Each structure stands twice: as C-alpha cells, then as structure tokens.
C-alpha cells in the first residue's frame, strides 16, 4: 500500500474520534445538566416536604387543641344531657301524679270529706256532719254514675242508714232545757213559804161578787135573799179554810229555812244546773248525771212538790238526766273499706 492511500483513513479515524469525543462531551454536558436539574428538583421537593411537614405539625397541633376543646364541650354536653334526662324524669313523674283519673279524684274527695266529718262529729258529738257528708257523697256518686263506683255507693247508703238510726245525744236541746229550768228556779215555792193555792184565789172572786151582790141586794130584782146568803156564807167559809193549811213535812229543817237561806238554796240549785249544762257541753256525761241527781234531791227536799212549777222543773231535770248518756257514734267503716278497695283497683 502507498503512502497516499493511508492518509485518508487516518483523517477519517481522527475525525471519527473527534466526532465521538464531541458527542461524548455533549452527552456528558447534557447529563450534567440533567443531574443539576434533578438536584434542583430534589432540593425544591425537599423544601416543599419540609414546608408540608411544618404545616402538618401546625395542623396537628391545631387538631389536638380542637380535640381538647371538643372533649371539654362534650363533657359539658353530657352533663347537660344528664340534667335534662333528670328533669324529664321529674316532669314525667309530676305529670303522672297530676294525671290521675277522674275516678281517683272523686274517691279521694269523698274519703277526705268523710274524714273531716268524722272529726267534726267527734268534736261536736252530733251526727249531723257525718250524715251531711254521707248524703253529699251519695248524691255525687249518683251523678257520676260509674259501675266502678256502685259498690262504694251501696256502702255509703248502708252507712248513712246506720248513722241515722243511731241514738245520738242532742246536746243543744238538753242545754236549752237546763236553761229553762235555771230560769224557773227563782219562782219555785219553798216548803217554808208554800205557794198559795189557785183555788183560794178563784174563790175570792165569788166571795167578792157575792159581797157586791149582797150590798146591792135591794137593787136586784127577783133575787132571793136566801140564795145571796148561801153564796156569801160559802165564800166566807172557803176563805177561812184557805187561811189554814196542813202539810206533811218529812224533814223539819226544810220548813224552818229563813229567807236568806232560801236565797242561797236557790243559787246553789242554779249552780248545780249550770254545772250539769257545762258538763254536757264538754261531753262529761257522768259529771252531768251527778249534778242533775243532786239538783233533783234538792227539789224534792226543800221545795213544795205539790206545786206545778216544782213538778215542771223536776221533770225537766229528770228528762235531761235520762237522755244524757254516753253514746258512741257509728263510724262509716264499710264506706272507707269500699273506698280503699276501689283505689287499689280490686
């Protein structure tokens, strides 16, 4: 091979090597640029990650604070819910207690009225308050007209008949009788000062008329002298007999009583009768009986028993003593039992 033929091949080789070197340099520079871009991207992304992490920590702190605040609010809400539940239960109980049926209200009112009437009857000793309460209960149950109340109404009717049939002492009427007896005491004649017979007073009128007729005898036409004389003598004889009175006295001290002693005797009799009246009003019938017994003994011992006034006063005291007896007022036990059974729902 000649020298001229080998030169082009070297040039071509050198050109190829130069081109390769240039290409390598370009590729290296390109690679370096990409590496720089990657580094910049990594730095930027790392910076962004740090920012995100910082923001995430801030959000986490805020979320923790919000969670703490929500936990406090939740505790407050739970307390309010518990308080509301308690108030609701109380309101429900109150509504249940206030929402009793009409039957229960009627039964409660009837029972309350009966118990009040029992107390009034025990205080006054009269059956009228209990009778009035039972009558009102019967009328109310009749207007209500419920089958559930029929048993209670029958019990009320039976108790009402039982109370009406009871013999209760009428204290006001007995007190009025004793007041009347006290008013009559001052007019009662004593054995030491007996009452003048009405017959003597009635005979005085014929005597006076006879005397007047005798005086006016000459003026009378058709009147016989014998008739006038008989009437006049009869009037004089009756008047003479009235001046003398024979009385049997078993206790001489009663007839020897002075007017002053008679005054104190009447006052003591009044006190006995007033004490008996006070004992009746206070429901102490034994004391009333004792005072009335002593009053009757005083009337029989010191007063003129043949006088109508004494007899009337003694009869008043005897009637009061007979009626002043301790009588137990019947209780409406059957009605109370029926009310309890109706309330219990049996």
C-alpha positions as CSV (number, residue, x, y, z in Angstrom):
1,X,0.0,0.0,0.0
2,X,1.2,3.5,-0.8
3,X,1.6,6.5,1.5
4,X,-1.2,8.4,-0.4
5,X,-3.7,5.7,0.3
6,X,-3.1,5.5,4.1
7,X,-3.6,9.2,4.9
8,X,-7.3,9.5,4.3
9,X,-8.0,6.6,6.6
10,X,-6.2,8.3,9.4
11,X,-8.0,11.5,8.8
12,X,-11.3,9.6,8.8
13,X,-10.3,7.9,12.0
14,X,-9.3,11.1,13.7
15,X,-12.5,12.7,12.5
16,X,-14.4,9.8,13.8
17,X,-12.6,10.1,17.1
18,X,-13.1,13.8,17.3
19,X,-16.8,13.4,16.5
20,X,-17.0,10.7,19.2
21,X,-15.3,13.0,21.6
22,X,-17.5,15.8,20.7
23,X,-20.5,13.6,21.1
24,X,-19.3,12.3,24.4
25,X,-18.6,15.8,25.6
26,X,-22.1,16.9,24.5
27,X,-23.6,13.8,26.2
28,X,-21.6,14.5,29.3
29,X,-22.7,18.1,29.4
30,X,-26.3,17.1,28.8
31,X,-26.1,14.5,31.6
32,X,-24.5,17.1,33.9
33,X,-27.3,19.5,33.1
34,X,-29.9,16.8,33.9
35,X,-28.1,16.0,37.1
36,X,-28.2,19.6,38.1
37,X,-31.9,19.8,37.2
38,X,-32.5,16.7,39.3
39,X,-30.6,18.2,42.2
40,X,-32.5,21.4,41.9
41,X,-35.8,19.4,41.8
42,X,-34.8,17.3,44.8
43,X,-33.9,20.5,46.7
44,X,-37.2,22.1,45.7
45,X,-39.1,19.0,46.7
46,X,-37.2,18.6,49.9
47,X,-38.0,22.2,50.7
48,X,-41.7,21.6,49.8
49,X,-41.6,18.5,52.0
50,X,-40.3,20.5,54.9
51,X,-42.9,23.1,54.4
52,X,-45.6,20.4,54.3
53,X,-44.2,18.8,57.4
54,X,-44.2,22.1,59.2
55,X,-47.8,22.8,58.0
56,X,-48.8,19.3,59.0
57,X,-47.3,19.8,62.5
58,X,-49.2,23.0,62.8
59,X,-52.4,21.4,61.7
60,X,-51.8,18.5,64.1
61,X,-51.3,21.0,67.0
62,X,-54.5,22.8,66.0
63,X,-56.3,19.5,65.7
64,X,-55.1,18.5,69.1
65,X,-56.3,21.8,70.6
66,X,-59.6,21.4,68.8
67,X,-59.9,17.9,70.1
68,X,-59.2,19.1,73.7
69,X,-61.8,21.8,73.3
70,X,-64.3,19.4,71.8
71,X,-63.6,17.0,74.7
72,X,-64.5,19.8,77.2
73,X,-67.6,20.7,75.2
74,X,-68.6,17.1,75.1
75,X,-68.3,16.8,78.9
76,X,-70.5,19.9,79.2
77,X,-73.0,18.5,76.8
78,X,-73.0,15.1,78.6
79,X,-73.7,17.0,81.9
80,X,-76.5,18.9,80.3
81,X,-77.9,15.8,78.8
82,X,-77.9,14.1,82.2
83,X,-79.5,17.1,83.8
84,X,-82.1,17.2,81.0
85,X,-82.8,13.5,81.5
86,X,-83.3,14.1,85.2
87,X,-85.6,17.0,84.6
88,X,-87.5,14.9,82.1
89,X,-88.0,12.1,84.6
90,X,-89.1,14.5,87.2
91,X,-91.6,16.1,84.8
92,X,-92.9,12.7,83.8
93,X,-93.4,11.8,87.5
94,X,-95.2,15.1,88.1
95,X,-97.4,14.6,85.1
96,X,-98.2,11.0,86.2
97,X,-99.1,12.3,89.7
98,X,-101.2,15.1,88.2
99,X,-102.8,12.9,85.6
100,X,-104.9,10.8,87.9
101,X,-108.2,9.7,86.5
102,X,-111.5,11.3,87.4
103,X,-112.4,8.2,89.4
104,X,-109.4,8.6,91.7
105,X,-110.2,12.3,92.2
106,X,-113.8,11.5,93.1
107,X,-112.7,8.8,95.5
108,X,-110.1,11.0,97.1
109,X,-112.6,13.8,97.6
110,X,-115.2,11.5,99.2
111,X,-112.7,10.0,101.6
112,X,-111.4,13.4,102.6
113,X,-114.9,14.8,103.2
114,X,-115.8,11.7,105.3
115,X,-112.7,12.0,107.5
116,X,-113.3,15.7,108.1
117,X,-116.9,14.9,109.0
118,X,-115.7,12.3,111.5
119,X,-113.5,14.8,113.2
120,X,-116.4,17.4,113.4
121,X,-118.8,14.7,114.8
122,X,-116.2,13.7,117.4
123,X,-115.8,17.4,118.4
124,X,-119.5,18.4,118.4
125,X,-120.9,15.0,119.5
126,X,-123.5,15.3,116.8
127,X,-124.1,13.0,113.8
128,X,-125.2,15.8,111.5
129,X,-121.8,16.5,110.0
130,X,-121.4,12.8,109.2
131,X,-124.9,12.5,107.8
132,X,-124.4,15.5,105.6
133,X,-121.1,14.2,104.3
134,X,-122.6,10.7,103.5
135,X,-125.6,12.3,101.8
136,X,-123.3,14.5,99.6
137,X,-121.2,11.5,98.8
138,X,-124.3,9.5,97.8
139,X,-125.6,12.4,95.5
140,X,-122.2,12.9,93.9
141,X,-121.7,9.2,93.2
142,X,-125.3,9.0,91.8
143,X,-124.5,11.9,89.4
144,X,-121.2,10.3,88.4
145,X,-122.9,7.0,87.5
146,X,-119.9,4.7,87.1
147,X,-120.1,0.9,87.5
148,X,-116.8,1.0,89.4
149,X,-118.4,3.3,92.0
150,X,-121.6,1.3,92.5
151,X,-120.0,-0.8,95.3
152,X,-118.9,2.4,97.1
153,X,-122.3,4.0,96.7
154,X,-124.1,0.9,98.2
155,X,-121.7,1.1,101.2
156,X,-122.4,4.8,101.6
157,X,-126.2,4.2,101.6
158,X,-125.8,1.5,104.3
159,X,-123.6,3.6,106.5
160,X,-126.0,6.6,106.1
161,X,-128.9,4.4,107.3
162,X,-126.8,3.2,110.2
163,X,-125.8,6.7,111.3
164,X,-129.3,8.0,111.0
165,X,-130.6,5.2,113.2
166,X,-128.1,5.8,115.9
167,X,-129.4,7.5,119.0
168,X,-127.1,10.4,119.5
169,X,-127.5,12.8,122.4
170,X,-128.9,16.2,121.3
171,X,-126.7,18.3,123.5
172,X,-128.1,21.7,122.3
173,X,-131.7,20.7,123.1
174,X,-130.7,19.4,126.5
175,X,-128.8,22.7,127.2
176,X,-131.9,24.7,126.3
177,X,-134.0,22.6,128.8
178,X,-131.5,23.2,131.5
179,X,-131.6,27.0,130.7
180,X,-135.3,26.9,131.1
181,X,-135.0,25.1,134.4
182,X,-132.5,27.7,135.7
183,X,-135.0,30.5,134.7
184,X,-137.7,28.8,136.8
185,X,-135.7,28.4,140.0
186,X,-136.4,31.9,141.2
187,X,-140.2,31.3,141.0
188,X,-140.2,27.9,142.7
189,X,-142.0,27.9,146.1
190,X,-140.1,26.5,149.1
191,X,-141.6,24.3,151.8
192,X,-141.0,27.2,154.3
193,X,-143.0,29.6,152.0
194,X,-145.6,27.4,150.3
195,X,-147.4,28.7,147.2
196,X,-150.9,29.9,147.6
197,X,-153.5,27.6,146.1
198,X,-155.2,28.9,142.9
199,X,-158.4,27.6,144.4
200,X,-158.3,30.2,147.1
201,X,-157.7,33.0,144.6
202,X,-160.5,31.7,142.5
203,X,-162.8,31.5,145.5
204,X,-162.0,35.1,146.4
205,X,-163.7,36.3,143.2
206,X,-167.1,34.6,144.0
207,X,-166.8,35.9,147.6
208,X,-166.3,39.5,146.3
209,X,-169.1,39.1,143.8
210,X,-171.3,37.7,146.4
211,X,-170.5,40.5,148.8
212,X,-171.1,43.0,146.0
213,X,-174.4,41.3,145.2
214,X,-175.3,41.4,148.9
215,X,-174.5,45.0,149.1
216,X,-176.6,45.7,146.0
217,X,-179.3,43.3,147.0
218,X,-182.0,46.0,147.3
219,X,-181.3,47.0,143.7
220,X,-181.6,43.4,142.4
221,X,-185.0,42.4,141.3
222,X,-186.1,38.8,141.5
223,X,-183.1,37.6,143.6
224,X,-183.9,35.7,146.7
225,X,-182.2,36.7,150.0
226,X,-181.6,33.1,150.8
227,X,-179.6,32.5,147.7
228,X,-177.5,35.6,148.3
229,X,-176.9,34.5,151.9
230,X,-175.8,30.9,150.8
231,X,-173.3,32.2,148.3
232,X,-171.9,34.7,150.7
233,X,-171.5,32.2,153.6
234,X,-169.9,29.7,151.2
235,X,-167.4,32.3,150.1
236,X,-166.5,33.3,153.6
237,X,-166.1,29.6,154.7
238,X,-163.8,28.9,151.7
239,X,-161.7,31.9,152.5
240,X,-161.5,30.8,156.2
241,X,-160.3,27.3,155.1
242,X,-157.6,28.8,152.9
243,X,-156.1,30.5,155.9
244,X,-155.1,27.2,157.4
245,X,-153.0,24.6,155.6
246,X,-151.9,21.2,156.9
247,X,-148.8,19.7,155.2
248,X,-146.7,16.7,156.0
249,X,-143.0,17.6,156.2
250,X,-140.6,14.7,156.5
251,X,-137.6,17.0,157.1
252,X,-138.4,19.7,159.6
253,X,-135.3,21.7,158.7
254,X,-136.8,22.4,155.2
255,X,-139.8,24.3,156.8
256,X,-137.6,26.2,159.2
257,X,-135.4,27.8,156.5
258,X,-135.1,31.5,156.6
259,X,-135.5,33.8,153.5
260,X,-131.7,34.3,153.4
261,X,-131.1,30.6,153.5
262,X,-133.7,30.2,150.8
263,X,-131.8,32.7,148.6
264,X,-128.6,30.7,148.9
265,X,-130.5,27.4,148.3
266,X,-131.9,28.7,145.0
267,X,-128.4,29.9,144.0
268,X,-126.9,26.5,144.8
269,X,-129.6,24.8,142.7
270,X,-128.8,27.2,139.8
271,X,-125.1,26.3,140.1
272,X,-125.9,22.6,140.0
273,X,-128.0,23.0,136.9
274,X,-125.3,25.2,135.3
275,X,-122.6,22.7,136.1
276,X,-124.7,20.0,134.6
277,X,-125.1,22.2,131.4
278,X,-121.3,22.8,131.3
279,X,-120.6,19.1,131.7
280,X,-123.0,18.3,128.8
281,X,-121.3,20.7,126.5
282,X,-117.9,19.3,127.4
283,X,-119.2,15.7,126.9
284,X,-118.7,14.7,130.5
285,X,-121.9,12.9,131.0
286,X,-121.0,11.3,134.3
287,X,-120.5,14.6,135.9
288,X,-123.7,15.9,134.4
289,X,-125.6,12.9,135.8
290,X,-124.2,13.6,139.3
291,X,-125.1,17.3,139.2
292,X,-128.6,16.5,138.0
293,X,-129.1,13.9,140.7
294,X,-128.2,16.4,143.4
295,X,-130.5,19.0,141.8
296,X,-133.4,16.6,141.9
297,X,-132.7,15.8,145.5
298,X,-132.7,19.5,146.4
299,X,-136.0,19.9,144.6
300,X,-137.6,17.0,146.5
301,X,-136.2,18.0,149.9
302,X,-136.6,21.8,150.1
303,X,-139.3,22.7,147.5
304,X,-143.0,22.3,147.5
305,X,-143.6,19.2,145.4
306,X,-147.3,19.9,145.1
307,X,-146.5,23.0,143.0
308,X,-146.8,22.7,139.3
309,X,-143.7,24.8,138.8
310,X,-141.6,22.5,141.0
311,X,-143.0,19.5,139.2
312,X,-142.2,21.1,135.8
313,X,-138.6,21.9,136.9
314,X,-138.1,18.4,138.3
315,X,-139.5,16.8,135.1
316,X,-137.0,18.9,133.0
317,X,-134.1,17.7,135.2
318,X,-135.3,14.1,135.0
319,X,-135.7,14.2,131.2
320,X,-132.2,15.7,130.8
321,X,-130.8,13.0,133.1
322,X,-132.4,10.2,131.1
323,X,-131.1,11.5,127.8
324,X,-127.6,12.5,128.9
325,X,-126.0,9.2,128.1
326,X,-122.6,8.4,126.5
327,X,-123.4,7.1,123.0
328,X,-120.7,6.0,120.6
329,X,-121.2,7.5,117.1
330,X,-121.0,4.8,114.4
331,X,-118.1,5.1,112.0
332,X,-118.6,4.6,108.2
333,X,-116.2,1.7,108.2
334,X,-117.9,0.0,105.3
335,X,-117.6,3.1,103.1
336,X,-113.9,3.6,104.0
337,X,-113.2,-0.1,103.2
338,X,-115.0,0.2,99.8
339,X,-113.1,3.4,99.0
340,X,-109.8,1.7,99.8
341,X,-110.7,-1.3,97.6
342,X,-111.8,1.0,94.7
343,X,-108.5,2.9,94.9
344,X,-106.5,-0.3,95.0
345,X,-108.3,-1.4,91.8
346,X,-109.9,-4.5,93.3
